[in-house]
Amino acid sequence: MIVGMGNPGKEYELTRHNAGFIAVDRLLSKLNKKAVFKKETKFSAEVARVGDVIIAKPTTFMNESGRCVRKLMDFYKIEIEGLVLLHDDLDIRLGEYKVKNGVGPKVHNGVGSVEKSLGEKSFLRVRLGVDNRQPGVRYGSGADYVLSKMTKDELAKLGMVMDLALGDLAIALGLEFE
């Protein structure tokens, strides 16, 4: 199961915090051009299936994502080793990514919610860098920054790194793009 992290609603669509949503949208289109997300209220998520792969976007706010992930894993009987979380990471520069098992950003309330709900940290994370802050410029808190909209250039740069990360993920999971 692959879960993209983000916040629901139009006001969050192109924010840094929604990098996980953007990534799973991109992944779904690469795996199956005709597949679409369907709202599944019993899971508090939008869910798509491509073969044996479940792709989800929680419809809860980021900080409550763990409830959704737990429901999906219980229903589909997915072991912790079968979970991949795609999320923004302010500890990584825009244009970079890391794939790690059990290691995440220092502070990310959405990832923390998943860890707490599962009682484990040993799942795969695709950490998408979103830090593009310039030295000496005040951006407010980290939360303010990740909830702000990305520029067209930032979205393009994030798209390029997502393609690299999703390609690596596809190879690791034996997925084929159309």
Secondary structure, DSSP 4 states (H G I P E B T S, - for coil): -EEE----SGGGTTBGGGHHHHHHHHHHHHH-TT---EEETTTTEEEEEETTEEEEEESS-GGGHHHHHHHHHHHHT--GGG-EEEEEEEEEETT-EEEEES---S--HHHHHHHHHHT---SEEEEEEEE-PPTT-----HHHHHTSBPPHHHHHHHHHHHHHHHHHHHHHHT----
